[in-house]
Amino acid sequence: MNTLHIIGGGMAGSEAAWQAAQAGIQVVLHEMRPQVATFAHRTGDFAEMVCSNSFRSDDDEQNAVGLLHWEMRAARGLIMEMASAHKLPAGGALAVDRDPFARAVTDRLKSHPLISTSYEEITELPTSGHWIIATGPLTSPALAEAIRKATGAEALAFFDAIAPIVYADTIDMGLAWEQSRYDKGETEEEQKAYINCPMTKPEYEAFIDALLAADKTTFHEGETAGYFDGCLPIEVMAERGRETLRHGPMKPVGLTNAHKPDEKAYAVVQLRRDNKLGTLYNIVGFQTKMKYGAQTAVFKLIPGLQDASFARLGGIHRNTFINSPTLLDDQMRLKSHPHIRFAGQITGVEGYVESAAMGLLAGRMAAAEIKGETLPPPPPETAMGALITHITGGAEAKTFQPMNVNFGLFPPIDAKGGRRGRAVRYKAYTDRAKEAFSAWLAS
């Protein structure tokens, strides 16, 4: 009864296990991989990164996810520690060398004296003990069905897409060049963290035509879930308007073509380093549901990628999440089965960092409960507090959809003294959050 069982060794499960063990609690981490595979995972390592290798902005004064990074570091989070240890140049973003990162997380968890691992698929909800379900968006069908039966609520779902990865030595650097947008980064390496492929207007129009005409994955009858707006397939964006991509992942602003500095590109495709060796690059924002053959033909229309070879093509999969505002209390416990907590992306947060943050809270809350204590959620003025408030009652249950952390989830800043500029307002949000989170940690 004093052991915490965690189902799922992704970002949330790994962080939850670490936090609880660091609090002196015995933990069993249950993971079905590699015995039971998923569509997207390639290994049996914990915290394997699938869709992207980016933790997004690391700016903790002007960006909500950067603030979340700060809070997780302040709470001695394993995921952020390992991400920092395996970071790659990415301008103002925190990009991670994904395979060494996952291996390092796995090694730290397996070497912890209070953590043991069990490799098997859990297909039923446990009836007693202390449990955290952190199975993520690719929860096994059997467990998802058990959750549905226990809650009497249909699991919500949306479709998520994966971007392709290119071998760096097949990119034509006679056409492409290295530069971070607006030259962001403190070092020259960071300022050249991205590879940029420019397009003229005719090249862009031809690309859009091919993209719209390409063969796409079709879904089974009855699969009506929508897409998460923060991770739309590029062809879905193109269907919303021919210029949409030029104002999204292909925007040409903040970049100067090293080969033709006086010529402004009509659109630019960016690639971000995917491993420390610099041998792999992923195409930023190019999640896709195109079939494999179509992907190769369409992506080779991009100047600089005409001879590209792909280490991985894009794909699309169904993500599962629960209606947390209806089902969970403010301790992340299932109201109908309070010995079970949920954490991570299955709760309706979106993103690696957000998932890990909810694992951090679930692990700490479960550890406190096992000790006979109660850990209150962080204040809603903090990034973690804003997220847990959103998923456990702040969101409208009828329209609940996955959400990245953003300042719109925070209580408004007092605007006395006139209209504030965005930079000043965001700094006020982060200053307030850091003070509140530090006080929560100290208590």
Secondary structure, 3 states (H helix, E strand, C coil): CCEEEEECCCHHHHHHHHHHHHCCCEEEEEECCCCCCCCCCCCCCCCCCCCCCEEEECCCCCCHHHHHHHHHHHCCCHHHHHHHHCEECCCCEEEECHHHHHHHHHHHHHHCCCEEEEECCCCCCCCCCEEEECCHHHCCHHHHHHHHHHHCCCCEEEEEEECCEEEHHHCCCCCCEECCHHHCCCCHHHHCCEEEEEECHHHHHHHHHHHHHCCECCCCCCCCCCECHHHCCHHHHHHCCCCCHHHCCCCCCCCCCCCCCCCCCCEEEEEEECCCCCCEEEECCCCCCECHHHHHHHHCCCCCCCCCCEEECCEEEEEEECCHHHHECCCCEECCEEEEEECHHHHCECCHHHHHHHHHHHHHHHHHHHCCCCCCCCCCCCHHHHHHHHHHHHCCHHHCCCECCCHHHCCCCCCCCCCCCHHHHHHHHHHHHHHHHHHHHHC
